[in-house]
């Protein structure tokens, strides 16, 4: 694996590690109800990310295709739900946090093809 691919995976895994810390701190400090005004399903989703984010990080390192798929599902849904929380429900969700998540989403989606090429090439040669 090239150095640029290792760095890219490191950045992605670090992003999910940051998400893990963030959701763990919410869980420890405020419980599983992050926002009282949010629907229950949103609070359940945000709490579930406490387990899903580290799983994505580990899978990115050890099972890259699965990690990319899970990571994409997590970050796409997270940006969509957090956008709805901020703009649709006017919850006090951090604008900067949402922008950083959106940037991370773009980075991950852009990296999918780059990181999957070796795996796809290997499968095509079989």
Residue, then its C-alpha position, 0 to 999 in steps of 0.5 A: x500500500x502506498x504512503x498516500x493511501x496509508x495517510x488517507x486511511x489514517x485521516x479517515x480513521x482519525x475522523x471516526x475516532x473524533x466522532x467516537x470521542x464526541x459521542x462518548x462525551x455526549x453520552x457520559x455528560x448528558x446521557x442518550x438524550x442529546x437534545x430534549x427537543x429532538x425526536x427520539x429516533x435522532x437521539x437513538x441515532x446519535x447514541x448509536x454512533x458511539x459504537x458505529x464510529x469506532x467500528x468504521x475506524x477499525x474496519x477502514x484499517x482491517x477490512x477497507x471495503x467494508x469500512x468504506x461502505x460503513x463509513x460512507x453510510x455513517x457520514x452521509x446519514x450524519x450530515x443529513x440528520x444533523x442538517x435537518x436538526x440545525x436547519x429544519x428543527x432549529x436545534x442548537x447544533x453547531x454550524x461549524x461542526x456541521x461544516x466540518x462533517x460535510x468536509x469530512x463527508x466529501x473527503x471520504x466520498x472522494x477517497x472511496x474510488x482512490x482507496x478501492x482501486x487496488x482491491x477492484x484491480x485485484x478482483x478483476x485479475x482473478 
